[in-house]
Amino acid sequence: MKQNIYENPVFFKEYISLRESGVTYNDFIEQPAIKSAISTLTKKSILDLGCGTGHFARYCIDKGASKVTGVDISRNMIDRAKIENSHEKIEYICTPIEELELHNQKFDLIISSLAIHYIEDYSKLIVKIRSLLNKNGEFIFSTEHPIATARNEVNNWVKDENGNKLHWALDSYQEEGKREHNWYVDGVVIYHRTISTLMNTLIDNGFSIEKVIEPQSIPSGLDKMPKLVNEERRPSFIVIKSRRLS
Ligand SMILES: C[S@@+](CC[C@H](N)C(=O)[O-])C[C@H]1O[C@@H](n2cnc3c(N)ncnc32)[C@H](O)[C@@H]1O
């Protein structure tokens, strides 16, 4: 069953207040990395899967995209996107990605920022993405890094008696599937997949892999969030850029 955790009022309030702080892993690590992977946005038609409040859709239009379709399961997110990032060239659709039907529409670029770890059936997702991409179109996504999602525990740092981080614990890596943890609320469900599954599923569906990024913080992030130095010890995210070949 698909979870729609962004409809949980406690979760939504905390998540929005985190993002509005502008001092987040998204701002300093994930967003710079995913943006750096995009070849060009000029005159491109774009599908943003798990678009949230639409800031990325707006960014694409500001950079010259011809149109953006933003899709999200959360009515809270789509309502906010329509207020904060409305534009005549952006269409927002409130639906689970898994149930998205866009007849006769294809896109030059499909992007998904930190939403794919919420999707249970990755193979089915990639088949759908291929069907929605023009030949030679790009599919770029970020997801929580498999070394961060492998264990069931969220707090994976092993520390000494003084609280110093000794090392990152990794376990259950090959055991793909559901992980349930606390992030503002109990029972937030994500899905762990290995790096080989993330890449080989693309390759098996006729994509080439063009770039893989295990991003570090940009320099200004280290000033504002010194703990981001830990990204040098283990990455929190992975960004994969692929292209539909045939
Ligand atoms: C971490 S937020 C990222 C939002 C946005 N991409 C960004 O970077 O700001 C993940 C988003 O994925 C959406 N999401 C989760 N599961 C989904 C699903 N099955 N179908 C569509 N959207 C989903 C959530 O509602 C949420 O808006």
The ligand as a Gaussian input file, in Angstrom:
#p B3LYP/6-31G(d) Opt

LIG

0 1
 C       11.458000      14.623000       0.079000
 S       10.061000      15.250000      -0.767000
 C       10.841000      16.009000      -2.170000
 C        9.983000      17.005000      -2.860000
 C       10.620000      17.728000      -4.038000
 N       11.031000      16.792000      -5.063000
 C       11.791000      18.548000      -3.568000
 O       12.931000      18.227000      -3.904000
 O       11.564000      19.518000      -2.843000
 C        9.347000      13.787000      -1.495000
 C        8.072000      14.052000      -2.259000
 O        7.684000      12.843000      -2.894000
 C        6.277000      12.729000      -2.793000
 N        5.901000      11.312000      -2.937000
 C        6.152000      10.307000      -2.093000
 N        5.626000       9.169000      -2.553000
 C        5.029000       9.462000      -3.742000
 C        4.303000       8.713000      -4.705000
 N        4.100000       7.404000      -4.538000
 N        3.826000       9.352000      -5.796000
 C        4.005000      10.688000      -5.958000
 N        4.691000      11.454000      -5.077000
 C        5.210000      10.842000      -3.970000
 C        5.951000      13.323000      -1.432000
 O        4.589000      13.656000      -1.302000
 C        6.909000      14.503000      -1.388000
 O        6.337000      15.663000      -1.924000

